[in-house]
């Protein structure tokens, strides 16, 4: 099960990518970029050769799923980058620390 994490957990340095852990993000990205498009192409090709049903519907459905996953991953990446940029600006030492 995918566990969503807050921006505060990202800032704590637990190696997350937005709302997903790095491992979950990598798996979803691999599915979105490699596995699902390959499955769609496989079905489209085999359905033409073997006259399988739903020759257009299955690849179209897979494309919609890939688009959705891509959007979710993009949002996750944007949130991660935002948290990283905010963290970069809050890691400066306080003025009192500099005076000492």
Buried (B, 14 or more C-beta within 10 A) or exposed (E): EEEEBEBEBBBEEEEBBBBBBEEBBEBBBEBBBEEBBEBBEEBBEEBEEEEEEEBEEBBEBBEEBBEEBBEBBEEBBEBBEEBEEEBEEEEEEEEEEEEE
